[in-house]
Structure formats: C-alpha cells, structure tokens
Amino acid sequence: MQRRDVAKALTVGGAALIAAGTMQGVTTAQAQAATKSRLARILERGTVRVGTTGDFNPMSFRDVSSNEYKGFDISAMEQLAKDLGVKVEWIATDWAQLVAGIAADRFDVFAGGSSINMARARTAAFTIPYIDAGTVPLSLKTNASRFSSWDAINAAGVRVAVSMGTVFEEQAKRHFPKADIKSVQAPATGYQEVLAGRADVTITSNIEASTLVKRFEQLVVDVQGAEMRNKRPFAYVVGQDDFAWHSCLNTWIALKKSEGLFDELARTWLLRA
C-alpha cells in the first residue's frame, strides 16, 4: 500500500471512530435523559403538567367570568408548584382519558377529585389520600331541627328522595329501611324533590352538597357534627413507573396535611359534616 493510501485510510478510519464516538455520546445522552425521574424533568422544565377536567365543582371547574380553573384541587396544585419552585401547566382532559393521559405522558399528575378505585389502580398509581369524601343528607332549612341525626331520618313517614340507579339509592335503602324511599328518574334529582316539597330529605356526596347549598339558600346539610357515611378517599393519580415523583408527592401531601393546608381548603370549598 502506498504511503498516500495509508494516510487516507487512517483519515477515514479516524473520522469513522469520531463519528461512532459522537453517536455513542448522543445515544448515551438520550438514554440518560430517558432514565431521569419525572421529578428531575419537572424541575429542569420549570413546569408541572397537571391534568384536570374542569367539570367537577368544587374540586376543579372553570370560572365563567375568567375561564380559569378554580377549586379545591386547583388551589392544592398551585401550592404544590409553589413549593417545588415551578409553574403549573394545566392540561385539559376528561374522565375517560384520565389513565390514558398518564400512560402517554401527557401530564405528570391528575388532580380534580379522583376517588381511589381498583379499576384505575391496575394501570395507574394513586398517591396517599388527602381527603375523605362521603355521604351527607340535605333537607330544607325549615326541617333542620327535625333531622338532627341519621337515626331521625330512618323513621316511618320520612320521605327520602334519591336518583334512580345511583349509589345513593342503594345507600338510602340500606341506611333508612323504615323511611319511605322515593327513587326518581333522571333528569329529576333528589334535591329538586326536596325543594319542591315532594320529599323531606335527599342524600348526596359532601362534594356535591357543597355546591348545592350555595346555589339554593333553602337547603342545609343535616346532622352537622356527625360522621359522614360511606367514606371514600380521594388521591392524586400518577404513573406507576416513577418512584421518585410518587414519593415526592406523598411526602408533600403528608407535610401539607400536618400543616393544615387540606383542612383550610376543605373549609373554603367543601362541607365537612
């Protein structure tokens, strides 16, 4: 081989080695980026992407005057972002796409009043609970003293209206076997029956009750000070594959519960009967 050919071969070989090294460096950088925790990516990006539906007042809803998200979980996520030193990026979603959105990495966490259930737990993960939701009775203010306890509702002659086919219909039959259970078909509702005087009491979640007593000043939540029944925990939804982010959220929830943040939000947005 001529000297010129040797030099050419060395040059070509060196370029190939440099290119291979460059590609290896790119591949390594990509691999390192892919293995970064979601928490690390959030901090680098400077935003936490929060999926929410905006259709569950008072947990997450659109303010008609400003078109901005408001509610219990909206305020909580704003505080989370502040504590992380980042900004919130709201990602609109719906309940049917909640788990798919998490799996597709469209958002980092879902917040908007999600109760823990095993169907979602098969493909997504839940944080530790931050509040309990439960069932409360609603009646007219003029009847408040009449129904001062759950036992007072479970009496002959008491008319309890519930929407047909709902969990509250089943609960009413279980809790009030002595009462007259009136199942109404949609679009009629239990609270409308109470407002119209066709029923004495209805039962619903404390979440919905929070909005109803603001809309209708005639309504009141009965058995104040008593325990809610049929409690179920609410938690935030995250991916199953990131321990660091999941752990960070659990730590934040535990800290904020001890500091009273969720109690403060409950006093602002929810009814705690």
Secondary structure, 3 states (H helix, E strand, C coil): CCHHHHHHHHHHHHHHHHHHHHHHHHHHHHHHHHHCCHHHHHHHHCEEEEEECCEECCCEEECCCCCCEECHHHHHHHHHHHHHCCEEEEEECCHHHHHHHHHCCCCCEECCCCECCHHHHCCCEECCCCEEEEEEEEEEHHHHHHCCCHHHHCCCCCEEEEECCCHHHHHHHHHCCCCEEEEECCCCCHHHHHHCCCCCEEEEEHHHHHHHHHHCCCEEECCCCCCCEEEEEECCEECCCCHHHHHHHHHHHHHHHHHCHHHHHHHHHCCCC
